[in-house]
Amino acid sequence: MLKNVVFTCIFIVFYFSANPCFAQDKLNTTELNMVKKLIKEKHQLESNNELKSSYKLQIFSGPLDDAKNTRVKFETLEFDLDSKIIYQTPNYKVWVGNYRNRIQADRAFDKIKSEYPNTLIIRPGK
C-alpha cells in the first residue's frame, strides 16, 4: 500500500509540473522538497526489496549455518555473481544475481541449475 501512495504522489507532482496547463518555469521550494522526499522514500523502499521489480535466483532456503555454507561454496564456483543471505521467516535464503528481466534470469538459471537443482527464479518484493 505504501508503494502505491508513493507512486501516486510522484505521479501527481510530475503531472502537474510537466503538464503545459500547470507548468511553471521552476518548482517552488515546497514542491522541490516534496519531490526530494518522495525520491528518498522510493530509494528506501528499493533498498529494502519492497519495490524492486528485478529477478533473483534463490539457491538455498533453510537454517543459517547451511545458508552460510551454501554461500561460501557458491563463491568458490566462480559464477561471477554477487550473493547474499536474506532472512524470511522461518528460513534463511541465499539469493544470487540481479536481473532486470526474466530472460536474463532464465539464462543464469540454466548455468546454475546443474550445481543447484533446487534453484528458483524469484521477484523480491512481489
Rosetta blueprint (number, residue, H / E / L):
1 M L
2 L H
3 K H
4 N H
5 V H
6 V H
7 F H
8 T H
9 C H
10 I H
11 F H
12 I H
13 V H
14 F H
15 Y H
16 F H
17 S H
18 A H
19 N L
20 P L
21 C L
22 F L
23 A L
24 Q L
25 D L
26 K L
27 L L
28 N L
29 T H
30 T H
31 E H
32 L H
33 N H
34 M H
35 V H
36 K H
37 K H
38 L H
39 I H
40 K H
41 E H
42 K H
43 H H
44 Q H
45 L H
46 E H
47 S H
48 N L
49 N L
50 E L
51 L L
52 K L
53 S L
54 S L
55 Y E
56 K E
57 L E
58 Q E
59 I E
60 F E
61 S E
62 G E
63 P L
64 L H
65 D H
66 D H
67 A H
68 K H
69 N H
70 T H
71 R H
72 V H
73 K H
74 F H
75 E H
76 T H
77 L L
78 E L
79 F L
80 D L
81 L L
82 D L
83 S E
84 K E
85 I E
86 I E
87 Y E
88 Q E
89 T L
90 P L
91 N E
92 Y E
93 K E
94 V E
95 W E
96 V E
97 G E
98 N E
99 Y E
100 R L
101 N L
102 R H
103 I H
104 Q H
105 A H
106 D H
107 R H
108 A H
109 F H
110 D H
111 K H
112 I H
113 K L
114 S L
115 E L
116 Y L
117 P L
118 N L
119 T L
120 L E
121 I E
122 I E
123 R L
124 P L
125 G L
126 K L
